[in-house]
């Protein structure tokens, strides 16, 4: 990948795999992408994006706490900084697609016979991804 130009979201999603480790990878990658976008944003937008990144980081940490072996084996992807403002729309689209992949994977995992703790964790992951994605697609005022 060239500096400042991120790969197609599909390639990232294919790399991370499925399950709890895959969810962590997607959240972690989205968190780092949001941080890169915050650096390219005006102060008020940067603060909002940092709060979104904090929510994604906390959610990814919950996954790491509950599934340390799967997360240890997961792929950590840092897309790096965006080169300039002209890459911001594509970077925002990348975040939306990563978070949409989290929501799809959550939906798939909800289909399994999970215990109450796993269901609660999955609900937190789903909610965090939905809230963060809404920030980028304008579905929420958060």
C-alpha positions as CSV (number, residue, x, y, z in Angstrom):
1,X,0.0,0.0,0.0
2,X,1.3,3.4,-0.9
3,X,1.8,5.9,2.0
4,X,-1.4,7.8,2.8
5,X,-3.5,5.6,0.5
6,X,-5.4,2.9,2.2
7,X,-6.3,-0.5,0.6
8,X,-9.8,-1.4,-0.5
9,X,-12.0,-2.2,2.6
10,X,-12.7,-5.6,1.1
11,X,-9.0,-6.5,1.3
12,X,-8.9,-5.6,5.0
13,X,-12.1,-7.5,5.9
14,X,-10.7,-10.6,4.1
15,X,-7.5,-10.5,6.0
16,X,-9.0,-10.4,9.5
17,X,-11.0,-13.6,9.6
18,X,-14.1,-14.4,11.5
19,X,-15.1,-14.9,15.2
20,X,-14.1,-12.9,18.2
21,X,-10.5,-12.3,17.0
22,X,-11.9,-11.0,13.7
23,X,-14.3,-8.6,15.5
24,X,-11.3,-7.3,17.5
25,X,-9.3,-6.8,14.3
26,X,-12.0,-4.9,12.6
27,X,-12.6,-2.7,15.7
28,X,-8.9,-2.1,16.2
29,X,-8.4,-1.2,12.5
30,X,-11.4,1.1,12.6
31,X,-10.2,2.8,15.8
32,X,-6.8,3.5,14.2
33,X,-8.4,4.8,11.0
34,X,-10.6,7.1,13.1
35,X,-7.5,8.4,14.9
36,X,-5.9,9.1,11.5
37,X,-9.0,11.0,10.5
38,X,-9.0,13.0,13.7
39,X,-5.5,14.2,12.9
40,X,-6.7,15.6,9.5
41,X,-9.8,17.3,11.0
42,X,-10.6,20.7,12.4
43,X,-10.5,20.9,16.2
44,X,-14.3,20.4,16.9
45,X,-14.5,17.4,14.5
46,X,-11.3,16.0,15.8
47,X,-12.7,15.9,19.3
48,X,-15.8,14.1,18.1
49,X,-13.7,11.6,16.2
50,X,-11.4,11.0,19.2
51,X,-14.5,10.2,21.3
52,X,-15.6,7.7,18.7
53,X,-12.1,6.2,18.7
54,X,-12.2,6.0,22.5
55,X,-15.5,4.0,22.3
56,X,-14.1,1.6,19.7
57,X,-10.9,1.2,21.8
58,X,-12.8,0.4,24.9
59,X,-15.0,-2.1,23.0
60,X,-11.9,-3.8,21.5
61,X,-10.4,-4.0,24.9
62,X,-13.5,-5.8,26.2
63,X,-13.0,-8.4,23.5
64,X,-9.3,-8.7,24.4
65,X,-10.1,-9.2,28.0
66,X,-12.8,-11.9,27.4
67,X,-11.0,-13.6,24.5
68,X,-7.2,-13.1,25.0
69,X,-6.1,-16.1,23.0
70,X,-8.2,-15.2,19.9
71,X,-7.1,-11.6,20.1
72,X,-3.5,-12.6,20.5
73,X,-3.8,-14.6,17.3
74,X,-5.7,-11.9,15.5
75,X,-4.3,-9.6,12.7
76,X,-3.6,-6.1,13.8
77,X,-3.8,-3.7,10.9
78,X,-2.6,-0.1,11.1
79,X,-3.6,1.7,7.9
80,X,-1.3,4.6,8.7
81,X,-2.0,8.3,8.2
82,X,-4.0,9.8,5.4
83,X,-1.7,11.7,3.1
84,X,-3.9,14.8,2.7
85,X,-7.4,16.1,2.8
86,X,-8.2,14.6,-0.6
87,X,-8.1,11.1,0.9
88,X,-10.5,11.9,3.8
89,X,-13.7,10.9,1.9
90,X,-12.2,7.5,1.0
91,X,-10.9,7.1,4.6
92,X,-14.4,7.8,6.0
93,X,-15.9,5.2,3.6
94,X,-13.3,2.7,4.8
95,X,-14.4,3.3,8.4
96,X,-18.0,2.8,7.5
97,X,-17.3,-0.4,5.7
98,X,-15.1,-1.8,8.5
99,X,-17.9,-1.0,11.0
100,X,-20.5,-2.5,8.7
101,X,-18.4,-5.7,8.6
102,X,-18.4,-5.7,12.4
103,X,-22.2,-5.5,12.4
104,X,-22.4,-8.4,9.9
105,X,-20.1,-10.5,12.0
106,X,-22.1,-9.7,15.1
107,X,-25.2,-10.7,13.4
108,X,-23.6,-14.0,12.4
109,X,-22.4,-14.7,15.9
110,X,-25.8,-13.9,17.4
111,X,-27.0,-17.0,15.5
112,X,-24.8,-19.3,17.7
113,X,-25.8,-20.7,21.1
114,X,-23.9,-18.2,23.2
115,X,-24.0,-17.9,27.0
116,X,-25.4,-14.7,28.6
117,X,-21.9,-13.1,29.0
118,X,-21.1,-13.6,25.3
119,X,-24.5,-12.3,24.3
120,X,-23.9,-9.2,26.4
121,X,-20.4,-8.6,25.0
122,X,-21.7,-9.1,21.5
123,X,-24.5,-6.6,22.2
124,X,-21.9,-4.0,23.4
125,X,-19.8,-4.6,20.2
126,X,-22.9,-4.2,18.0
127,X,-23.9,-1.0,19.8
128,X,-20.5,0.6,19.7
129,X,-20.1,-0.3,16.0
130,X,-23.5,1.0,15.2
131,X,-23.0,4.3,17.1
132,X,-19.6,4.9,15.5
133,X,-20.9,4.1,12.0
134,X,-23.8,6.5,12.6
135,X,-21.3,9.3,13.2
136,X,-19.9,8.8,9.7
137,X,-23.1,8.3,7.8
138,X,-25.0,11.0,9.6
139,X,-27.6,8.7,11.3
140,X,-26.9,10.2,14.7
141,X,-26.1,13.4,16.4
142,X,-23.5,11.8,18.7
